[in-house]
Amino acid sequence: LSSAFRNQMTSIETLSDLDGYETDGLYKPVDYMTYVILCILRSKQGFPIQARRALRLAVLSYEEENRGMSVGKPKRGGVICLAKAALYCFDRGMTSIAEMCSNFAQENDKATTAKALAKNLPADSPAEIRHYLRRAQSLVKYHSGDYTAAVDLAEESANVTDEPKLQSEGYVCAAECAVGSNSPEISLRMFLKGFAC
């Protein structure tokens, strides 16, 4: 993690040197994924305030990278950052970190939904955010051995969006989860749905 920061900023030598605000003066922000991993690290170390600060910086960095993307109202930037980080970590075999990211994303989504309901705002997340959150949740279920729930959540991730690329990714995820349950017919059906997108 410190190497990732050093590659993006020359003033950081160790993680103890980093409180998150060193990046304020940079022209290009540090990649949001680096901040999400820092959030997980600080949470595991028992520093909740530093973890929240790192997540806030991840959201700011994500919004800078993805201008024009709706993160809902109230904002659900933390949800999409954590969900995408979970998928990134699952793809690279870091399942315990990925599960933490997915669980944090789900908690963040629940808190944001409660905040929206308290303010009489729409409680639904934007479709893209729901897609990434459901895919991350499906992989958590898959790695815990609950293949049926994994397939259902992955298929739901495809059904919550109208974006063909995201639909295809959701169906492919469902097909991969179905392979784990030794259900080749379900897997084939999901691959065909993904191909049709």
Salt bridges, closest charged atoms under 4 A:
GLU63 OE2 - LYS75 NZ 3.83
GLU64 OE2 - ARG67 NH2 2.30
ASP109 OD1 - ARG76 NH1 2.66
GLU155 OE2 - LYS193 NZ 2.81
GLU156 OE2 - ARG134 NE 2.87
GLU169 OE1 - HIS131 NE2 3.85
GLU169 OE1 - ARG135 NH1 2.94
GLU169 OE2 - LYS165 NZ 2.61
